[in-house]
Amino acid sequence: MAIHVRLGVVNAAHRPISTPPALMRSETVRLPDGRELRIRPIAPADAEPIAAAFELLTEDEIRRRFLHPIKALGPEYLQRLTQPDRHKDFVVVAAEPLPAGKALVAAVARLACDRNAPKHAEFGILVSHFVSGQGLGRLLMQRLLDWASKRGLQEIYGDVLYENSRMLNLAREMGFERVATNDPSGSVRVRRLLR
Ligand SMILES: CC(C)(COP(=O)(O)OP(=O)(O)OC[C@H]1O[C@@H](n2cnc3c(N)ncnc32)[C@H](O)[C@@H]1OP(=O)(O)O)[C@@H](O)C(=O)NCCC(=O)NCCS
């Protein structure tokens, strides 16, 4: 049975935090392992828990997300991540159902519109190994796609390491195609065109 079918939505509330209500509903999901997580737009207070959670990630997870090793998330990156320009960027987290700042953050998914092509946006997603393989990656990607469609974007894309079969499978299943690139970094670009 597909993983995403087993992930149950507990409730959904119209409680926008950093985006207009029409573009993002917060929702609580119960994972197959019993954990309850809140799917919501990122908040400035998430910076500290995200920095702390980063310490618990494996080198492999970090390299798959950022395509190269990173030791820590710097303050500028954290500020851009947690205080996105809501007209150009969208960031959603899966976190404990506690107030931002107190809640541990288990996953972050981001769409960042290109400065020179604002109808195109790059995705980045990281689901911590503590909660992976339970449908969260698929759900968060769907929320990115929902936001992109509502914003009238034309394309979302991401660079994924060739060896990252998990992300490549997920992307393929969600309608992304591979774009021919000659990237020496060992990554392949996947993209999905939107109406
Ligand atoms: C890639 C990633 C986002 C997937 O998140 P996830 O929550 O584990 O994914 P899901 O549980 O939603 O699974 C979605 C799909 O991934 C694939 N998948 C999941 N677990 C897998 C595994 N162990 N092996 C191979 N594919 C797997 C399947 O295609 C699955 O589809 P299904 O629901 O039909 O079975 C997560 O592993 C991750 O954050 N990895 C590190 C960072 C990264 O690679 N980011 C992507 C580049 S930006």
The ligand as a Gaussian input file, in Angstrom:
#p B3LYP/6-31G(d) Opt

LIG

0 1
 C       13.816000      12.456000      -0.235000
 C       12.975000      12.710000       1.010000
 C       12.454000      14.136000       0.965000
 C       11.782000      11.731000       0.977000
 O       10.987000      12.007000       2.104000
 P       10.125000      10.837000       2.798000
 O        9.246000      11.462000       3.789000
 O       11.036000       9.773000       3.248000
 O        9.313000      10.314000       1.520000
 P        7.905000       9.590000       1.560000
 O        7.782000       8.722000       2.763000
 O        6.845000      10.584000       1.295000
 O        8.022000       8.660000       0.290000
 C        7.767000       9.205000      -0.979000
 C        8.351000       8.340000      -2.033000
 O        9.760000       8.281000      -1.824000
 C       10.213000       7.021000      -2.257000
 N       10.796000       6.332000      -1.116000
 C       10.482000       6.426000       0.179000
 N       11.291000       5.636000       0.920000
 C       12.139000       5.044000       0.054000
 C       13.220000       4.136000       0.182000
 N       13.595000       3.671000       1.384000
 N       13.880000       3.772000      -0.916000
 C       13.529000       4.216000      -2.147000
 N       12.503000       5.096000      -2.335000
 C       11.817000       5.489000      -1.252000
 C        9.042000       6.271000      -2.782000
 O        8.924000       6.573000      -4.166000
 C        7.896000       6.887000      -2.046000
 O        6.734000       6.699000      -2.771000
 P        5.504000       5.804000      -2.142000
 O        4.819000       6.706000      -1.168000
 O        4.670000       5.478000      -3.329000
 O        6.140000       4.590000      -1.512000
 C       13.795000      12.437000       2.303000
 O       14.313000      11.139000       2.251000
 C       14.915000      13.436000       2.508000
 O       14.694000      14.508000       3.023000
 N       16.160000      13.085000       2.110000
 C       17.340000      13.935000       2.366000
 C       17.286000      15.271000       1.639000
 C       16.966000      15.104000       0.180000
 O       17.328000      14.144000      -0.452000
 N       16.299000      16.105000      -0.404000
 C       15.938000      16.078000      -1.817000
 C       16.744000      17.049000      -2.627000
 S       16.242000      18.725000      -2.347000

